[in-house]
Amino acid sequence: MGEAWRYLRDRPHHECADYRYWADTELYEAAARGDDAHLAVRKKELKRRAFLTVADQTGRFAGYKRADLLLRDREWFERLVSNTQYPVQLIWAGKPYPADQGAIDLFNSLVQLSHRYPNVAVLTGYELALSKLLKQGADIWLNNPRIPREASGTSGMTAAMNGALNLSTNDGWIPEFIKPGVNGFLVPEADYRHLDVNEQDNHDAYHLYELLEKHVLPMYYQRQQEWTGMVKQSMADVRVAFDSGRMAREYYDKLYV
């Protein structure tokens, strides 16, 4: 592929999981020296920055990504956003394709929903700077693709580089990464080959609710040491195997050398 390829293979593309661009080095330094207190302080500072942007105003809104899966059971959703024991802040960000009317309608419905709840926000954009800010501020990165539609899911990789735990269906990059309860949370896989789309969505929504209510939120609020251990494991695991520099070198070594 010539000199251009040899040059680019040493410069990971920022829209992929480039550790040098996406990762917060202060988080990694705190994790490396075992300073859990500073890790928590730094994460709170990153979250504060992200919320300042949210107060002023992440991926594509494609149907298979199911941005509205949390809304499938409205009674449960109401319980989630009004829970005073385990309060949450929900943030959607993204851009629907201009030709995808279904995605546009979904995006507009989420915007309307955000007007009803002070702890629900929708950001109308997903540029690199905003994407990085949100990943730095997130505690949980929710990933809902309908199996087997997701090709990769680089947003989850770069979120993990910033101390966010992935809560995901088992699709895209997730089967290669997730160790449930060790470095993230996994929605039990539906028997999608024998279910229609509606049945699959019902299954995934139910188990997503169960995970959030019974495992994710109680751990975050009541078992901080366990949570921090998972965060550090996730940061370590994603840096080893999912940096785009490793990917580019491996492509070059295996396919072009």
C-alpha positions in Angstrom: 0.0 0.0 0.0 3.1 2.3 -0.2 4.6 4.8 2.1 1.2 6.3 3.2 0.2 2.9 4.8 3.6 2.6 6.5 3.1 6.0 7.9 -0.5 5.6 9.0 0.0 2.2 10.6 2.1 3.9 13.3 -0.6 6.6 13.9 -3.8 5.1 15.2 -7.0 6.7 13.9 -8.7 8.8 16.6 -12.2 7.5 15.6 -11.0 4.0 16.5 -9.9 2.9 20.0 -6.6 4.9 20.1 -5.4 4.8 23.6 -3.2 7.8 23.2 -6.1 10.0 22.2 -9.0 8.6 24.3 -7.6 7.4 27.6 -7.3 9.6 30.6 -3.7 9.1 31.6 -4.3 10.4 35.2 -6.8 7.5 35.7 -4.3 5.0 34.5 -1.5 6.4 36.6 -3.7 6.2 39.7 -4.7 2.6 38.9 -1.0 1.7 38.3 0.1 2.9 41.8 -3.0 1.4 43.5 -4.3 4.8 44.5 -8.1 4.1 44.6 -8.8 7.4 46.4 -7.3 9.5 43.6 -8.9 7.3 41.0 -12.3 8.2 42.5 -11.4 11.9 42.8 -10.2 12.1 39.2 -13.3 10.3 37.9 -15.6 12.8 39.8 -13.7 15.7 38.2 -14.1 14.2 34.7 -17.8 13.7 35.5 -18.2 17.3 36.7 -16.7 18.5 33.3 -19.1 16.3 31.4 -22.1 17.6 33.3 -21.2 21.2 32.7 -21.5 20.4 29.0 -24.8 18.6 29.5 -26.1 21.6 31.4 -25.3 23.8 28.5 -26.8 22.0 25.8 -23.1 9.8 21.9 -22.7 7.1 18.3 -25.3 6.8 15.7 -29.0 6.5 16.2 -29.6 3.3 14.2 -32.6 1.1 14.8 -30.6 -2.0 15.7 -28.7 -0.1 18.4 -32.0 0.2 20.3 -31.4 3.6 22.0 -35.0 3.3 23.4 -34.6 -0.2 25.0 -34.7 1.4 28.5 -38.1 2.8 27.7 -39.7 -0.5 26.7 -41.3 -0.8 30.1 -42.4 2.7 31.1 -43.3 1.7 34.6 -39.8 0.4 35.2 -38.3 3.5 33.5 -40.3 5.7 35.9 -39.0 3.7 38.8 -35.4 4.0 37.6 -35.4 7.8 37.1 -37.3 8.5 40.3 -35.2 6.2 42.6 -33.9 8.4 45.4 -31.9 5.5 47.0 -29.9 5.0 43.7 -30.3 8.2 41.7 -29.2 8.1 38.1 -28.4 10.6 35.3 -29.2 9.3 31.8 -27.6 10.8 28.8 -28.3 10.0 25.2 -26.0 11.5 22.5 -25.9 10.9 18.8 -26.9 11.8 15.3 -29.6 10.0 13.3 -29.0 9.4 9.6 -30.8 12.1 7.6 -32.5 9.4 5.5 -33.5 7.2 8.4 -36.9 8.5 9.4 -37.4 5.9 12.1 -34.1 7.0 13.8 -35.1 10.7 13.5 -38.5 9.9 15.1 -36.8 8.1 17.9 -34.3 10.9 18.5 -37.2 13.4 18.6 -39.1 11.3 21.1 -36.1 11.1 23.4 -35.7 14.9 23.2 -39.4 15.3 24.3 -38.8 12.8 27.1 -35.8 14.8 28.4 -38.1 17.8 28.9 -40.1 15.8 31.5 -37.1 14.6 33.7 -34.3 16.8 35.1 -32.0 13.8 35.2 -32.5 12.8 31.5 -30.6 14.6 28.8 -30.2 14.3 25.0 -27.2 15.9 23.3 -27.7 16.7 19.7 -24.3 15.8 18.4 -21.5 13.3 18.7 -18.3 15.0 17.6 -14.9 13.7 18.8 -14.5 16.3 21.6 -18.1 15.7 22.9 -17.6 11.9 22.6 -14.4 12.0 24.7 -16.0 14.2 27.3 -19.0 11.9 27.8 -16.8 8.8 28.1 -14.6 10.5 30.7 -17.7 11.4 32.7 -19.7 8.2 32.4 -19.8 5.5 35.1 -21.7 3.0 32.9 -21.6 2.8 29.1 -24.9 1.3 28.0 -24.7 -0.7 24.7 -27.9 -2.3 23.5 -27.4 -3.7 19.9 -29.8 -6.3 18.8 -27.7 -9.5 18.3 -26.2 -10.2 15.8 -26.2 -6.8 14.1 -23.3 -5.0 15.8 -20.0 -5.1 13.8 -17.7 -3.7 16.5 -18.7 -1.0 19.0 -15.6 1.1 19.4 -17.4 3.6 21.7 -17.5 0.9 24.4 -13.7 0.4 24.0 -12.9 4.1 24.4 -15.4 4.4 27.3 -13.5 1.6 29.1 -10.3 3.6 28.6 -11.8 6.3 30.8 -13.0 4.3 33.7 -16.6 3.5 32.5 -17.9 0.0 32.8 -19.7 -1.5 29.9 -23.2 -2.8 30.3 -24.0 -4.5 27.0 -25.6 -7.2 25.0 -23.2 -9.9 23.8 -22.5 -8.5 20.3 -19.7 -6.8 18.4 -16.5 -6.6 20.3 -18.1 -7.6 23.6 -17.7 -11.4 23.3 -13.9 -10.9 23.1 -13.8 -8.5 26.1 -16.4 -9.0 28.7 -15.9 -11.1 31.8 -19.2 -10.6 33.5 -18.8 -9.3 37.1 -15.1 -8.9 36.5 -14.6 -6.1 34.0 -18.2 -5.3 33.0 -21.9 -6.4 32.9 -23.5 -8.6 30.3 -27.2 -8.9 29.4 -27.9 -12.7 29.1 -28.1 -13.6 25.5 -31.5 -14.3 24.0 -32.1 -17.3 21.7 -32.3 -14.8 18.9 -32.3 -17.4 16.1 -35.7 -18.7 17.3 -37.3 -15.4 18.5 -38.8 -12.6 16.5 -37.6 -9.1 17.0 -40.3 -8.1 19.5 -39.6 -11.2 21.6 -35.9 -10.5 21.5 -36.4 -6.9 22.6 -38.6 -8.0 25.5 -36.1 -10.5 26.7 -33.2 -8.0 26.5 -35.1 -5.2 28.2 -36.2 -7.4 31.1 -32.7 -8.6 31.8 -31.3 -5.1 31.4 -33.7 -3.9 34.0 -32.8 -6.8 36.3 -29.0 -6.0 36.0 -29.4 -2.3 36.7 -31.8 -2.7 39.6 -30.3 -5.7 41.3 -26.6 -5.6 40.5 -25.2 -2.4 38.8 -26.7 0.3 41.0 -26.4 -1.4 44.3 -22.7 -2.1 43.6 -22.0 1.4 42.6 -23.7 3.0 45.7 -23.0 0.3 48.3 -19.8 -1.6 47.3 -17.4 1.0 46.0 -14.3 -1.1 46.5 -15.8 -3.9 44.3 -16.8 -1.3 41.7 -13.3 0.3 41.7 -11.8 -3.1 41.2 -13.9 -3.8 38.2 -13.1 -0.3 36.7 -9.3 -1.0 37.1 -9.7 -4.5 35.5 -11.7 -3.0 32.6 -9.1 -0.3 32.0 -6.3 -2.9 32.0 -8.0 -5.3 29.8 -9.0 -2.8 27.1 -5.6 -1.3 26.9 -3.9 -4.6 26.2 -6.0 -5.9 23.4 -8.2 -3.2 21.9 -6.0 -0.2 21.1 -6.2 0.6 17.3 -2.4 0.7 17.2 -2.3 -3.0 18.0 -4.9 -3.6 15.3 -3.0 -1.7 12.6 0.3 -3.4 13.4 -1.4 -6.8 13.4 -3.1 -6.1 10.0 0.3 -5.1 8.6 2.3 -8.0 10.1 -0.2 -10.7 9.2 -1.5 -9.4 5.8 1.1 -7.3 4.2 4.5 -8.5 5.5 
